[in-house]
Amino acid sequence: MSGLFELAMPWWEFVLRATVVYFVVLAMVRLSGKRTVGQFTPFDLLVVVLLGTAVQNSLIGEDVSLVGGLILAGTLIAWNWLVGFATARSRTLDRIAEGSPVLLGRDGELFDAVMRRQNISRLDVEEALRDNGLGKVSDAALITLEVDGTITVIPRK
């Protein structure tokens, strides 16, 4: 119980560790593609859980104090808020952090090379078509992969 409030390293090291891990993991998630964020499969969920475990020691080091954990949590939440604040006010930062929508198909034709680059299968598109009440790709005017990983389908008129 005595170690509950005793830090194993200076407070600023917790802030530095949390800052580095936040931005490195943000970059890794961003580079892994939109699907990691939007369309969770059991494999994606497993990666998220394991990612948390993998970076735990990077964040906390040898510290097991309550105060250290609270400093880390506060730093991560603060960076998350600051990134949201900055991206809401800057289109350039928003595109860097969030990305931009990707056109997967137009006028009933799917762009296979784009779908491969985005790790989107034909089954993913067919599911989005069904969700929008469409039976086949030729019924769609536009098929877009949004920045949150969802697939938007605009039907032909």
Number of C-alpha atoms within 10 A of each C-alpha: 6 6 12 12 12 14 17 16 13 9 13 10 17 25 19 14 18 25 17 14 17 19 15 12 14 14 13 11 16 17 12 13 18 24 22 20 17 16 16 13 11 8 9 15 14 11 14 15 10 12 12 11 11 12 15 13 12 14 23 20 15 11 18 15 17 13 16 25 16 12 18 21 15 14 19 19 14 13 15 15 12 12 16 14 12 15 17 11 11 11 12 12 15 17 13 13 19 16 17 14 17 17 17 24 22 18 15 16 15 19 13 14 10 14 19 12 9 17 15 20 11 14 9 14 24 15 14 17 22 12 13 14 12 18 13 12 21 16 18 22 16 20 25 18 23 19 19 17 20 18 24 19 25 16 18 13 6
